[in-house]
Amino acid sequence: MQTKKLVLSGLLVSIGVLASHIIVIPVGVAKAYPLQHTINVISAILLGPGYAVSNALLISLLRNVLGVGSVLAFPGSMFGAMLAGLAYKYFKKSYAAGIGEVIGTGMVGSLVAFPLSRFLLGSEAGAFFFIPPFMISSLGGAIIGILTVKSLNGLGKGVLL
């Protein structure tokens, strides 16, 4: 079981890094990546909070190393992954993971992004500047993630784990 989780985690990280260029919504100094949130929800549901946060960290790190992400990728993904994983762990409902993703990214992550943007990127954005784009991006990604997991579950028992 552990090997399957590690392999699935690696696949999700790879997809997250490679697919980050498919849908990008530029918003000032921030770039919204809805597919990152899709990966967060899928990781949270299938693998749990620890893997979800680790996957988000690795995707953000690799995107930054490759020069296709910004420092805002870290708070914009990790808080959502954590809350999505915890929400699914406690409520066992896929929509709970989606709500956790939106709250974690849209509220917590966007507020943590403010000081990073101000001091590391020199942005003059206000404290609540990132809430709308992070919220929209995470909502879209959460919906796609929930629908993806539901459709994979429809294929039959044992397809995912």
C-alpha positions in Angstrom: 0.0 0.0 0.0 2.8 2.4 0.9 4.5 1.8 -2.5 1.2 2.6 -4.3 0.9 5.9 -2.4 4.5 6.9 -3.2 4.0 6.1 -6.9 0.7 8.0 -7.0 2.3 10.9 -5.2 5.2 11.0 -7.7 2.7 10.9 -10.6 0.7 13.8 -9.1 3.8 15.9 -8.5 4.9 15.3 -12.1 1.5 16.2 -13.5 1.4 19.3 -11.2 4.8 20.5 -12.5 4.2 19.7 -16.1 0.6 20.9 -16.3 1.2 24.1 -14.5 1.6 25.8 -17.9 -1.8 24.7 -19.3 -4.0 27.2 -17.4 -2.3 30.3 -15.9 -4.2 33.3 -14.8 -1.9 36.3 -14.2 -3.0 38.7 -11.5 -0.4 41.4 -10.8 2.6 39.8 -9.3 0.7 36.6 -8.7 -0.1 33.8 -11.1 -3.1 31.6 -10.4 -2.7 27.9 -11.3 -6.1 26.1 -10.9 -4.5 22.8 -11.8 -2.3 23.0 -8.6 -5.5 23.1 -6.6 -6.9 20.2 -8.6 -3.8 18.2 -7.6 -4.2 19.3 -4.0 -7.7 18.0 -3.8 -6.9 14.7 -5.5 -3.9 14.3 -3.1 -6.0 15.1 -0.1 -8.7 12.6 -1.0 -6.5 9.8 -2.2 -3.4 10.1 0.0 -4.2 12.2 3.0 -3.0 15.5 4.5 0.7 14.6 4.8 1.1 13.6 1.2 -1.1 16.5 0.0 1.2 19.1 1.8 4.3 17.2 0.6 3.1 17.2 -3.0 2.2 20.9 -2.9 5.7 21.7 -1.4 7.4 19.6 -4.1 5.4 21.1 -7.0 6.0 24.6 -5.7 9.7 23.9 -5.2 10.2 22.4 -8.6 8.3 25.2 -10.4 10.5 27.7 -8.7 13.7 25.8 -9.5 12.6 25.6 -13.1 11.8 29.3 -13.2 8.1 28.9 -14.0 6.7 29.7 -10.5 7.0 32.4 -7.9 7.5 32.4 -4.1 3.7 32.9 -3.9 3.3 29.3 -5.1 4.2 28.0 -1.6 1.5 29.7 0.5 -0.9 29.5 -2.5 -0.8 25.7 -2.4 0.4 24.3 0.9 -2.3 25.8 3.2 -5.0 24.6 0.8 -3.5 21.2 0.6 -3.3 20.9 4.4 -6.9 22.0 5.0 -8.2 19.9 2.2 -6.5 16.8 3.6 -7.7 17.5 7.2 -11.2 18.3 6.0 -11.4 15.0 4.1 -9.8 13.0 6.9 -12.4 14.2 9.4 -15.6 14.4 7.2 -14.8 11.7 4.6 -16.6 13.8 1.9 -15.0 15.0 -1.3 -16.8 18.3 -1.1 -15.2 18.8 2.4 -11.7 18.5 0.7 -12.8 21.1 -1.8 -14.0 23.5 0.8 -10.8 23.0 2.8 -8.8 23.8 -0.4 -10.7 27.0 -1.0 -10.5 28.2 2.6 -6.9 27.2 3.0 -5.7 28.8 -0.3 -8.3 31.5 -0.7 -8.1 32.9 2.8 -5.1 31.6 4.7 -2.7 31.3 1.8 -3.6 34.6 0.3 -3.1 36.4 3.6 0.3 34.7 4.0 1.2 35.7 0.5 0.9 39.4 1.3 4.0 39.7 3.4 6.0 37.5 1.0 4.9 39.7 -1.9 5.6 42.9 -0.1 9.1 42.1 1.3 10.5 39.5 -1.2 8.9 40.8 -4.4 8.6 44.5 -3.6 4.9 44.6 -4.5 2.8 47.4 -3.2 -0.3 45.2 -3.1 -2.7 45.5 -0.2 -3.3 42.8 2.4 -6.5 41.6 0.8 -5.2 41.9 -2.9 -4.6 38.1 -3.3 -7.9 36.9 -1.8 -10.0 37.2 -5.1 -7.5 35.6 -7.5 -6.5 32.8 -5.0 -10.2 32.2 -4.2 -11.2 31.9 -7.8 -8.2 29.7 -8.7 -8.8 27.4 -5.8 -12.5 27.1 -6.4 -12.1 26.1 -10.0 -9.3 23.7 -9.2 -11.3 22.2 -6.3 -14.3 21.5 -8.5 -12.1 19.9 -11.2 -10.4 17.8 -8.5 -13.6 16.5 -7.0 -15.1 15.7 -10.4 -11.8 13.9 -11.3 -11.9 11.7 -8.2 -15.6 10.9 -8.6 -15.1 9.9 -12.2 -12.1 7.7 -11.3 -14.1 6.1 -8.5 -16.8 5.3 -11.1 -14.4 3.1 -13.0 -14.5 0.4 -10.3 -13.1 -0.7 -7.0 -9.3 -0.7 -6.7 -8.6 1.7 -9.6 -7.1 4.4 -7.4 -5.7 2.6 -4.4 
